[in-house]
Amino acid sequence: MDSTATDYVWFEQDFPDLAEAYCFTLVHKVPPAGILQRLSGGDEPTLTGASELVEAAHEVFRRSSGTRQLIAMTMLGAWTLMIEPNGYLGVTEDRALPASAGTIWISHSTNVNALDSFLWAEDGIVRLSFEPMFPDSRWGTTPDVHQDLMHRIGSHFEEDPETDLSPLAAFALAEHMSGIGITPELLHETTFTCGSAEIR
């Protein structure tokens, strides 16, 4: 695969509400029900398309007085994609690391304050973690294993790049690592199994 950050420019253009704040997670060989169980979540109605996800996420947050987060999931081959509009459970280590037991967990997020995170964990161990806006500062057991790849896909190692595609480079990195690409059609047309989990 040769996807780069520029291949994901459509995301911010076509899905501005979701792009404002989100967490995308890919989990290997764990179905949606299993992910929800690992996150101590409860069921929510199924939803179709990103606009329904964003609306429902706000409703779950409002209904729970800010204590719960929507989790929308679909299986893509051997991986389950988990989307959290305005969420961050996927990159929160005290939630993600236990949930990654026996599997591969690749997650990235950003929010309205331009805070972003990328997490690759395997079986409860952080392999790689960094802020996509600051790719030079990485940690985990294998922090440098994808350094060359990160340069190729458009991670901005230089200071003050003319165009900052840091969040989009995270999509491309997750695609290279999992083989799963995110497409406009997927976000428009997919019916997602949904749940919610406590924010803590």
C-alpha positions as CSV (number, residue, x, y, z in Angstrom):
1,M,0.0,0.0,0.0
2,D,1.2,3.5,-0.7
3,S,-1.4,5.8,1.1
4,T,-0.1,9.0,2.5
5,A,-1.6,11.9,4.4
6,T,-2.7,13.6,1.2
7,D,-4.9,10.6,0.4
8,Y,-7.0,11.5,3.5
9,V,-7.6,15.2,2.7
10,W,-11.2,14.3,1.9
11,F,-11.9,13.4,5.6
12,E,-11.8,17.0,6.8
13,Q,-13.6,18.3,3.7
14,D,-16.4,15.7,3.6
15,F,-16.9,15.0,7.3
16,P,-16.2,18.3,9.1
17,D,-18.3,17.6,12.1
18,L,-16.6,14.2,12.8
19,A,-13.1,15.6,11.9
20,E,-13.5,18.3,14.6
21,A,-12.9,15.7,17.3
22,Y,-12.7,11.9,17.0
23,C,-10.9,8.7,17.9
24,F,-10.5,5.9,15.3
25,T,-9.4,2.5,16.6
26,L,-8.6,-0.8,14.8
27,V,-8.6,-4.0,16.8
28,H,-7.4,-7.3,15.4
29,K,-9.7,-10.4,15.6
30,V,-12.0,-9.1,18.3
31,P,-15.6,-8.6,17.3
32,P,-17.7,-5.6,18.3
33,A,-19.3,-7.4,21.2
34,G,-15.9,-8.4,22.5
35,I,-14.6,-4.8,22.4
36,L,-17.7,-3.5,24.2
37,Q,-17.2,-6.2,26.9
38,R,-13.5,-5.2,27.3
39,L,-14.5,-1.6,27.7
40,S,-17.3,-2.5,30.2
41,G,-19.8,-0.9,27.8
42,G,-23.5,-1.3,27.2
43,D,-25.6,-1.6,24.0
44,E,-26.9,1.3,22.0
45,P,-29.1,1.3,18.8
46,T,-27.4,0.7,15.5
47,L,-26.6,3.7,13.4
48,T,-25.8,4.3,9.7
49,G,-23.3,6.9,8.5
50,A,-21.0,9.4,10.2
51,S,-23.7,12.1,10.6
52,E,-25.8,9.8,12.7
53,L,-22.8,8.8,14.8
54,V,-21.9,12.5,15.6
55,E,-25.5,13.3,16.5
56,A,-25.9,10.2,18.7
57,A,-22.5,10.8,20.4
58,H,-23.7,14.2,21.5
59,E,-27.0,12.7,22.7
60,V,-25.2,9.9,24.7
61,F,-23.0,12.5,26.3
62,R,-25.9,14.8,27.1
63,R,-28.2,12.0,28.4
64,S,-25.4,10.7,30.7
65,S,-24.5,14.2,32.0
66,G,-21.1,13.8,30.4
67,T,-20.2,10.4,31.9
68,R,-20.5,8.1,28.8
69,Q,-19.1,8.0,25.3
70,L,-20.6,6.5,22.2
71,I,-18.7,3.6,20.6
72,A,-19.6,2.7,17.0
73,M,-18.1,-0.5,15.5
74,T,-18.0,-2.5,12.3
75,M,-15.9,-5.5,11.2
76,L,-13.5,-5.0,8.2
77,G,-11.9,-8.3,7.4
78,A,-10.0,-9.5,10.5
79,W,-10.2,-6.1,12.1
80,T,-12.9,-4.2,13.9
81,L,-13.1,-0.5,13.3
82,M,-14.2,1.5,16.3
83,I,-15.2,5.2,15.9
84,E,-15.8,7.6,18.8
85,P,-17.0,11.0,17.7
86,N,-15.7,13.5,20.2
87,G,-14.1,10.6,22.1
88,Y,-10.7,9.3,23.3
89,L,-11.2,5.9,25.0
90,G,-9.1,4.2,22.2
91,V,-6.0,6.2,23.1
92,T,-6.5,6.3,26.9
93,E,-3.9,3.8,28.1
94,D,-5.6,2.8,31.3
95,R,-8.6,1.7,29.1
96,A,-6.8,0.6,25.9
97,L,-4.0,-1.4,27.3
98,P,-6.2,-3.9,29.3
99,A,-8.5,-4.0,26.2
100,S,-5.6,-4.9,24.0
101,A,-5.0,-8.2,25.8
102,G,-4.2,-10.9,23.3
103,T,-4.7,-8.6,20.3
104,I,-3.3,-5.7,18.3
105,W,-4.8,-2.2,19.1
106,I,-4.1,0.7,16.8
107,S,-5.7,4.0,17.7
108,H,-5.5,7.7,16.9
109,S,-7.5,10.8,18.0
110,T,-7.7,14.5,17.8
111,N,-9.9,17.1,19.5
112,V,-11.0,20.7,19.2
113,N,-8.0,21.9,21.2
114,A,-5.6,20.3,18.6
115,L,-4.5,17.7,21.1
116,D,-3.8,14.5,19.2
117,S,-2.6,11.0,20.1
118,F,-1.5,7.8,18.3
119,L,-1.3,4.5,20.2
120,W,-0.1,1.1,19.0
121,A,-0.4,-1.6,21.7
122,E,-0.1,-5.3,21.7
123,D,-1.2,-7.6,24.5
124,G,-1.2,-4.8,27.1
125,I,2.1,-3.4,26.0
126,V,2.7,0.0,24.3
127,R,4.7,-0.6,21.2
128,L,4.5,3.0,19.9
129,S,2.8,6.2,21.2
130,F,3.3,9.8,20.1
131,E,1.4,13.0,19.3
132,P,1.1,13.2,15.5
133,M,1.9,16.9,15.6
134,F,5.2,16.1,17.3
135,P,6.4,12.9,15.7
136,D,10.0,13.3,16.8
137,S,8.9,12.5,20.4
138,R,7.9,8.9,20.5
139,W,7.9,6.2,23.2
140,G,7.0,2.5,23.7
141,T,9.0,-0.7,23.3
142,T,9.5,-0.1,19.5
143,P,9.3,3.7,19.0
144,D,11.4,3.8,15.9
145,V,10.2,0.8,14.0
146,H,8.0,2.9,11.7
147,Q,10.1,6.1,11.5
148,D,11.0,5.8,7.9
149,L,7.4,5.0,7.0
150,M,6.2,8.0,8.9
151,H,8.5,10.2,6.8
152,R,7.1,8.7,3.6
153,I,3.5,9.1,4.5
154,G,3.7,12.8,5.4
155,S,4.4,13.0,9.1
156,H,5.8,16.5,9.7
157,F,9.2,16.1,11.3
158,E,10.3,19.6,10.3
159,E,9.3,22.6,12.4
160,D,6.4,24.8,11.2
161,P,5.4,22.9,8.0
162,E,3.6,25.0,5.4
163,T,0.7,22.5,5.5
164,D,0.1,20.5,8.6
165,L,-1.3,17.1,7.7
166,S,-0.5,15.5,11.1
167,P,-3.9,14.1,11.9
168,L,-4.3,12.7,8.3
169,A,-0.8,11.1,8.5
170,A,-2.1,9.2,11.5
171,F,-4.9,7.7,9.2
172,A,-2.2,6.6,6.7
173,L,0.0,5.1,9.4
174,A,-2.9,3.1,10.8
175,E,-3.7,1.9,7.3
176,H,-0.1,0.8,6.6
177,M,0.0,-1.1,9.9
178,S,-3.3,-2.8,9.6
179,G,-4.0,-3.0,5.9
180,I,-7.4,-1.3,6.5
181,G,-8.1,2.0,4.8
182,I,-10.9,4.4,5.7
183,T,-12.9,5.6,2.8
184,P,-15.7,8.1,2.3
185,E,-18.1,5.3,1.3
186,L,-17.4,3.5,4.5
187,L,-18.2,6.5,6.6
188,H,-21.3,7.4,4.6
189,E,-22.9,4.0,4.1
190,T,-21.8,1.6,7.0
191,T,-24.4,0.5,9.5
192,F,-22.5,0.4,12.8
193,T,-23.0,-1.8,15.9
194,C,-23.1,0.7,18.7
195,G,-22.6,0.9,22.4
196,S,-21.5,3.3,25.1
197,A,-18.9,3.2,27.8
198,E,-18.2,5.2,30.9
199,I,-15.6,7.9,30.7
200,R,-13.3,7.7,33.7
